[in-house]
Amino acid sequence: MVTWSWGHRERLLFLGWLGVLLAVCGTVAMAAGVPSGSGVALAGAVLGGWEALGLWLWKRTRTG
């Protein structure tokens, strides 16, 4: 069976969107009064920001 291998860009995009999802879910949980909501939101924001930086660096190295 032939499988398509994800490239570096696709992995960065996936983890970036996962970070956004975590940040949104953490914000909703925080608004609902869940004690760990702020930690989840912060972890998601950090993950999303880190992956956005990785995408920016990836693009900079690709376009010369």
DSSP file (Angstrom, degrees, kcal/mol; ACC not computed):
  #  RESIDUE AA STRUCTURE BP1 BP2  ACC     N-H-->O    O-->H-N    N-H-->O    O-->H-N    TCO  KAPPA ALPHA  PHI   PSI    X-CA   Y-CA   Z-CA
    1    1 A M              0   0    0      0, 0.0     2,-0.5     0, 0.0     0, 0.0   0.000 360.0 360.0 360.0 133.0    0.0    0.0    0.0
    2    2 A V        -     0   0    0      2,-0.0     2,-0.4     0, 0.0     0, 0.0  -0.723 360.0-169.6 -88.1 129.2    1.3    3.4   -1.0
    3    3 A T        -     0   0    0     -2,-0.5     2,-0.5     0, 0.0     0, 0.0  -0.915  21.5-124.1-118.8 147.8    1.2    6.0    1.8
    4    4 A W        -     0   0    0     -2,-0.4     2,-0.4     1,-0.0    -2,-0.0  -0.786  24.4-137.4 -91.3 126.3    1.9    9.7    1.5
    5    5 A S        -     0   0    0     -2,-0.5     2,-0.2     1,-0.0    -1,-0.0  -0.689  18.0-123.6 -85.5 129.8    4.6   11.0    3.8
    6    6 A W        -     0   0    0     -2,-0.4     2,-0.1     1,-0.1    -1,-0.0  -0.493  24.9-138.4 -70.7 138.9    3.9   14.3    5.5
    7    7 A G     >  -     0   0    0     -2,-0.2     4,-1.8     1,-0.1     5,-0.2  -0.330  29.2 -96.3 -87.0 176.7    6.4   17.0    4.9
    8    8 A H  H  > S+     0   0    0      1,-0.2     4,-2.2     2,-0.2     5,-0.2   0.884 122.9  54.5 -62.9 -40.0    7.8   19.4    7.5
    9    9 A R  H  > S+     0   0    0      1,-0.2     4,-2.5     2,-0.2    -1,-0.2   0.906 106.9  50.5 -62.3 -42.9    5.3   22.1    6.5
   10   10 A E  H  > S+     0   0    0      1,-0.2     4,-2.5     2,-0.2    -1,-0.2   0.884 109.6  50.3 -65.5 -38.4    2.3   19.8    7.0
   11   11 A R  H  X S+     0   0    0     -4,-1.8     4,-2.4     2,-0.2     5,-0.2   0.911 111.0  49.4 -65.3 -40.8    3.5   18.8   10.4
   12   12 A L  H  X S+     0   0    0     -4,-2.2     4,-2.2     2,-0.2    -2,-0.2   0.910 112.0  48.5 -63.6 -41.8    3.9   22.4   11.4
   13   13 A L  H  X S+     0   0    0     -4,-2.5     4,-2.5     2,-0.2     5,-0.2   0.922 111.5  49.9 -63.4 -44.2    0.5   23.3   10.1
   14   14 A F  H  X S+     0   0    0     -4,-2.5     4,-2.1     1,-0.2    -2,-0.2   0.943 113.9  43.6 -60.7 -48.8   -1.1   20.4   12.0
   15   15 A L  H  X S+     0   0    0     -4,-2.4     4,-2.1     1,-0.2    -1,-0.2   0.848 112.1  54.7 -68.8 -32.3    0.5   21.2   15.3
   16   16 A G  H  X S+     0   0    0     -4,-2.2     4,-1.9    -5,-0.2    -1,-0.2   0.930 110.3  44.9 -64.3 -45.4   -0.3   24.9   14.8
   17   17 A W  H  X S+     0   0    0     -4,-2.5     4,-2.4     1,-0.2    -2,-0.2   0.843 110.4  55.4 -67.8 -32.8   -4.0   24.2   14.3
   18   18 A L  H  X S+     0   0    0     -4,-2.1     4,-2.5    -5,-0.2    -1,-0.2   0.903 107.1  50.7 -63.7 -40.0   -3.9   21.9   17.3
   19   19 A G  H  X S+     0   0    0     -4,-2.1     4,-2.4     2,-0.2    -2,-0.2   0.897 109.6  49.9 -63.0 -40.9   -2.5   24.7   19.4
   20   20 A V  H  X S+     0   0    0     -4,-1.9     4,-2.5     2,-0.2    -2,-0.2   0.924 110.7  50.1 -63.1 -43.8   -5.3   27.0   18.2
   21   21 A L  H  X S+     0   0    0     -4,-2.4     4,-2.7     1,-0.2     5,-0.2   0.918 111.2  48.7 -61.2 -43.8   -7.8   24.4   19.1
   22   22 A L  H  X S+     0   0    0     -4,-2.5     4,-2.7     1,-0.2    -1,-0.2   0.906 110.7  51.1 -62.6 -41.3   -6.3   23.9   22.6
   23   23 A A  H  X S+     0   0    0     -4,-2.4     4,-2.0     2,-0.2    -2,-0.2   0.914 112.6  45.6 -63.7 -42.3   -6.3   27.7   23.1
   24   24 A V  H  X S+     0   0    0     -4,-2.5     4,-2.4     2,-0.2    -2,-0.2   0.938 114.7  47.1 -66.5 -46.7  -10.0   28.0   22.2
   25   25 A C  H  X S+     0   0    0     -4,-2.7     4,-2.5     1,-0.2    -2,-0.2   0.895 112.5  50.3 -63.1 -39.4  -11.0   25.0   24.3
   26   26 A G  H  X S+     0   0    0     -4,-2.7     4,-2.4    -5,-0.2    15,-0.3   0.874 109.5  50.9 -65.7 -36.9   -9.0   26.3   27.2
   27   27 A T  H  X S+     0   0    0     -4,-2.0     4,-2.3     2,-0.2    -2,-0.2   0.912 111.6  47.1 -66.7 -42.2  -10.6   29.7   26.9
   28   28 A V  H  X S+     0   0    0     -4,-2.4     4,-1.6     2,-0.2    -2,-0.2   0.919 113.4  48.8 -64.1 -42.7  -14.1   28.2   26.9
   29   29 A A  H  <>S+     0   0    0     -4,-2.5     5,-2.6     1,-0.2     4,-0.5   0.892 110.3  51.1 -64.3 -39.1  -13.2   26.0   29.9
   30   30 A M  H ><5S+     0   0    0     -4,-2.4     3,-1.0     7,-0.3    -1,-0.2   0.905 109.3  50.4 -64.8 -40.4  -11.8   29.0   31.7
   31   31 A A  H 3<5S+     0   0    0     -4,-2.3    -1,-0.2     1,-0.2    -2,-0.2   0.807 107.8  54.4 -66.4 -28.4  -15.0   31.0   31.0
   32   32 A A  T 3<5S-     0   0    0     -4,-1.6    -1,-0.2    -5,-0.2    -2,-0.2   0.538 123.0-106.1 -82.6  -6.5  -17.0   28.0   32.3
   33   33 A G  T < 5 +     0   0    0     -3,-1.0    -3,-0.2    -4,-0.5    -2,-0.1   0.583  64.2 153.8  96.5  10.5  -15.0   28.1   35.6
   34   34 A V    > < -     0   0    0     -5,-2.6     3,-1.6    -6,-0.2     4,-0.4  -0.606  41.7-140.5 -73.8 127.7  -12.8   25.1   35.1
   35   35 A P  T 3  S+     0   0    0      0, 0.0     3,-0.5     0, 0.0     4,-0.3   0.831  99.0  47.9 -60.8 -33.8   -9.6   25.6   37.2
   36   36 A S  T 3> S+     0   0    0      1,-0.2     4,-1.9     2,-0.1     5,-0.2   0.411  84.1  96.5 -89.3   4.8   -7.3   24.1   34.6
   37   37 A G  H <> S+     0   0    0     -3,-1.6     4,-2.5    -8,-0.2    -7,-0.3   0.876  80.8  52.6 -61.5 -39.3   -8.8   26.1   31.7
   38   38 A S  H  > S+     0   0    0     -3,-0.5     4,-2.4    -4,-0.4    -1,-0.2   0.871 108.7  50.6 -67.5 -35.1   -6.2   28.9   31.9
   39   39 A G  H  > S+     0   0    0     -4,-0.3     4,-2.5     2,-0.2    -1,-0.2   0.900 111.3  47.4 -67.9 -40.4   -3.3   26.3   31.7
   40   40 A V  H  X S+     0   0    0     -4,-1.9     4,-2.4     2,-0.2   -14,-0.2   0.913 113.0  49.2 -66.0 -42.2   -4.8   24.6   28.7
   41   41 A A  H  X S+     0   0    0     -4,-2.5     4,-2.3   -15,-0.3    -2,-0.2   0.910 112.8  47.3 -63.2 -42.3   -5.3   28.0   27.0
   42   42 A L  H  X S+     0   0    0     -4,-2.4     4,-2.5     2,-0.2    -2,-0.2   0.915 111.7  49.9 -65.9 -42.6   -1.8   29.1   27.7
   43   43 A A  H  X S+     0   0    0     -4,-2.5     4,-2.5     1,-0.2    -2,-0.2   0.906 112.2  48.5 -62.3 -41.6   -0.4   25.7   26.5
   44   44 A G  H  X S+     0   0    0     -4,-2.4     4,-2.7     2,-0.2    -1,-0.2   0.900 111.3  49.5 -64.9 -41.3   -2.4   26.0   23.3
   45   45 A A  H  X S+     0   0    0     -4,-2.3     4,-2.4     2,-0.2    -2,-0.2   0.903 112.6  47.5 -65.1 -40.8   -1.2   29.6   22.7
   46   46 A V  H  X S+     0   0    0     -4,-2.5     4,-2.6     2,-0.2    -2,-0.2   0.928 113.6  47.4 -65.8 -44.4    2.4   28.7   23.3
   47   47 A L  H  X S+     0   0    0     -4,-2.5     4,-2.3     2,-0.2     5,-0.2   0.928 113.8  47.6 -62.5 -45.4    2.1   25.7   20.9
   48   48 A G  H  X S+     0   0    0     -4,-2.7     4,-2.0     1,-0.2    -2,-0.2   0.907 114.2  46.5 -62.7 -42.6    0.4   27.8   18.2
   49   49 A G  H  X S+     0   0    0     -4,-2.4     4,-2.2    -5,-0.2    -2,-0.2   0.900 111.6  51.2 -66.0 -41.5    2.9   30.6   18.5
   50   50 A W  H  X S+     0   0    0     -4,-2.6     4,-2.0     1,-0.2    -2,-0.2   0.907 112.4  45.7 -63.0 -42.6    5.9   28.2   18.4
   51   51 A E  H  X S+     0   0    0     -4,-2.3     4,-2.5     2,-0.2    -1,-0.2   0.843 109.4  55.3 -71.9 -32.8    4.6   26.5   15.3
   52   52 A A  H  X S+     0   0    0     -4,-2.0     4,-2.3     2,-0.2    -2,-0.2   0.903 108.7  48.6 -63.8 -40.3    3.8   29.8   13.7
   53   53 A L  H  X S+     0   0    0     -4,-2.2     4,-2.6     2,-0.2    -2,-0.2   0.902 110.4  51.7 -63.4 -40.9    7.5   30.8   14.3
   54   54 A G  H  X S+     0   0    0     -4,-2.0     4,-2.5     2,-0.2    -2,-0.2   0.900 109.9  48.7 -63.0 -40.8    8.5   27.4   12.8
   55   55 A L  H  X S+     0   0    0     -4,-2.5     4,-2.6     2,-0.2    -2,-0.2   0.903 110.9  50.8 -64.4 -41.0    6.4   28.0    9.7
   56   56 A W  H  X S+     0   0    0     -4,-2.3     4,-2.3     2,-0.2    -2,-0.2   0.932 113.0  45.2 -62.3 -45.3    7.9   31.5    9.3
   57   57 A L  H  X S+     0   0    0     -4,-2.6     4,-2.0     2,-0.2    -2,-0.2   0.897 111.7  53.0 -65.3 -39.2   11.4   30.1    9.6
   58   58 A W  H  X S+     0   0    0     -4,-2.5     4,-1.3     1,-0.2    -2,-0.2   0.920 111.1  46.4 -61.2 -43.8   10.5   27.3    7.2
   59   59 A K  H  X S+     0   0    0     -4,-2.6     4,-2.0     1,-0.2    -2,-0.2   0.897 109.5  54.5 -66.4 -40.1    9.2   29.8    4.6
   60   60 A R  H  X S+     0   0    0     -4,-2.3     4,-0.7     1,-0.2    -1,-0.2   0.868 110.1  46.4 -62.0 -36.8   12.3   32.1    5.0
   61   61 A T  H  < S+     0   0    0     -4,-2.0    -1,-0.2     1,-0.2    -2,-0.2   0.766 112.7  50.8 -78.6 -23.2   14.7   29.2    4.3
   62   62 A R  H  < S+     0   0    0     -4,-1.3    -2,-0.2    -5,-0.2    -1,-0.2   0.817 111.0  45.0 -81.9 -32.0   12.6   28.0    1.2
   63   63 A T  H  <        0   0    0     -4,-2.0    -1,-0.2    -5,-0.1    -2,-0.2   0.544 360.0 360.0 -93.2  -6.7   12.4   31.4   -0.6
   64   64 A G     <        0   0    0     -4,-0.7    -3,-0.1    -5,-0.2    -4,-0.1   0.473 360.0 360.0  75.6 360.0   16.0   32.3   -0.1
